[in-house]
Structure formats: structure tokens, C-alpha cells
């Protein structure tokens, strides 16, 4: 891992040494020339004897030739080092690709490269196959013969031997095909093989690269994933069955408690007794509502919930939801507003589940709004044979931070523990609403600002009745 930085830094370290060598080489002819001039003491350098001038010239030329040769050798050494570095990097990359077999051959099909993935897939060592075997050796003869006949007929000439694998790639065509490989121990396994031609900078083919993927391992992984998916579905089914049984076992005594509470409220109770009885009745009702939501959410997640398709009026559904919560909002001192379009034709859908979603949003708005208003809006958009319907519930309540919005539709999720303590609730309503809208092919969105309010929007497309 540390070889590359050292190799890349070596030219930089070599610069001071190269400069010193150059100065030393040039100093020799300069020093000799200076000594000769001092010894002969001519009137000018031009009056030196011809032999001396020739000697000095040859000395300088020799120094320059030496420096040129040294420079060429250094350059060649650096280029060779760079090639070696690239080859080491390429080999490391190919050996790291252990999930696929990379086999490169020369133009005649003799193996030149055999990566670690190929060794693991085929059971051969690279040293035993490189320059010794052809890529055909791993294939079944009967399969190559069938492919030989196919290509011969398609190309109009005999295709034999390694040409079975190279005929299409050498024409610039992609060859991706399922073959059967033979392992070194003799067992057979299916692979998907992609073959491409290797070309030099002039466009001439100097070899071929085959990339093989073991389909047996892939199919085993797919089977494992499928088995896990089936296990998850079975676990979801068992959970739904358990929740259904639990819901039934708890609902029966709870219904008895609620009936007894209602009966007690009709008797002659003092104020404290009536208050306690009313608290018990509401607690039982809340527990039953939570059980219903747990059961519905489990069914929706397990894919066991079915939706009905019946005609209904979106305006009537909206008015019914508003009527259910208006009195509670007024008692809390909130303005309750409803905005409806002038005319919306009937549609086909599941009014019970849509009413469940809208009521859940209105209940949350009422729970988390202490002052101000709650607004329920219905918007419709005609799309020919269908209507795009949007219900928006706006409140001026406590709002939510962006970090809360990211996990809002997860089961048993509320803004924080303080919300649960102060306002109550199980955190199932929005998760169930999200699942229901998903089943209807719609969506639910939220926009919120802390201390200013929240807007939930339900969007669904339903066919006209």
C-alpha cells in the first residue's frame, strides 16, 4: 500500500542528485579548459594550438553526450518504474475482484492473466494456466460445438476452436452468454461470460478479456433471499394471527367493562363516583381503539388488509368527519372551519378507511392545539374518468421540528417522551394512516413549524362512480 507514494516521490528526491551530477560533469571540461589556458598563456583563447582547441571541444562534447545519455537512462528508469507501478495497481484491482473471474488471453486464446476470482471459481492456480492453457479448457466440448455451428451458420464461414469465443468480439460486437464451466475437481456449474476484444492504440487486437460470474452462487443467494422473504411473510402472518387473538381476548372483557360502566352511569351515583366511572369508561374505550389500530396496522404491513370499492360522496364524508369533531373543538375554545368545493361527483373507493384517516388527522389536530383554529379542506381536480382528491387538515397547534417529521410515520413514534406524557396516544394513528393511503395508491404529506402549527395533506386518485 505504501509503494505508490514512494514511487511517485522518487523523482522529486532525485532532482538535487541530478543537479549535482550535472554540475560535476560540466566542471571537468571547464576546469581542464581553465588549466590549459593558464598553462599556455595565449593572447586570447582563439590563439590556442589547434590540437588543444580540438581536445577542449571533444572534452565538452563528451560531457554533453554523457549528460544526455544519463538523462535518457533516468527517464527510461522512471518510465519503467511507472509501468511497474501501474501493473501492480492493475493486478491488485483484479485480484480484489474475487466475486468474478477475470481471464485475459492473447489473440490465439492462450491465457495471459488469471485473477484470484478465477482461481477461486475454477480451482486452478494462475501459475498452472498462464502461458500453458487456452480459455477453451474450462468449457464443455459439446457446448462449444453447438455454438460453433450457430456462428458458422450466422457468419457464413466455418468457426472453429477459440474463434467460437472471439468471432463476435473481434467484429466489435458484445458477446454475453451463459456457459457451463468445469471445475478443477470435475464438477460443473453455470456461469455468465462476457467477452471483449483488447486493442492497442492503433486499433489492432492483441487479446481478449473474459469476465465470468458464477450463476450457481448467484442463484443460491437469490434462493436465500427468497427464503428469508418467505420467513418474514410467515412471521408477519403469525404476528397478525397473534394480534387478532390477543385483540379478541382483550376486547371481550373490555366490552363487558364498558357495558358495566354505561350501566353504572345510569344509576344514582354521586359526583365523585360518576367521575371515576366515566374515567374507567374512557380508558376502556381508548384501549379498544389502540387494539383496533394495532390489528389494522399489522394487517396492512402483512398485506392482509383488503379495501372495498363502493360509491360515496367526498363532500358528505368530509361533512360527517367535521360533525364528529366540531363539538369537541368548540368546547376547547377553538374555531373549527370547513372549506368545501361547490360540487364534487361521487367516486368509488373505501369510505370507511378514508374516514378513518381523516378522523385520525382531525383528532391529532384537536389534541395538539390549545388555541386558535382547526381547518378541514377538501380540494378536487377532474382528471377525466377519475378525480384527484385532497383533504388538508390545518391547525395552529404546537407544531413539529424537521427532525421529528423524518420519523413521524413510523409505528409507536411521537415527537418525544414529553408529548406522550402530556397528550397521551400510542403513536400508531399516523403509521396506520400512512399504510392505508399506500394501499389506496395515494399519499400523505406533512408540513409543520414549531409553535405555529401543522398541515397534513391526504392525496388520492379515485375513479368516478
Secondary structure, DSSP 4 states (H G I P E B T S, - for coil): --HHHHHHHHHHHHHHHHHHHHHHHHHHHHHHHHHHHHHH--SSGGGS-HHHHHHHHHHHHHHHHHHHHHHHHHHHHHHHHHHHHHHHHHHHHHHH-TTEEEEEEETT-BEEEE-HHHHHHH---HHHHTTT-BGGGGB-HHHHHHHHHHHHHHHTS---TTHHHHTTGGGT--EEEEEEEE-TTS-EEEEEEEEEEEE-TTS-EEEEEEEEEEHHHHHHHHHHHHHHHHHHHHHHHHHHHHHHHHHHHHHHHHHHHHHHHHHHHTS---HHHHHHHHHHHHHHHHHHHHHHHHHHHHHHHTT------EEE-HHHHHHHHHHHHHHHHHHTT-EEEEE--S----EEE-HHHHHHHHHHHHHHHHHT-SSSEEEEEEEEEE-SSEEEEEEEEEE-S----HHHHTTTTSTT--S-HHHHHHH---S-HHHHHHHHHHHTT-EEEEEEETTTEEEEEEEEEEEB-
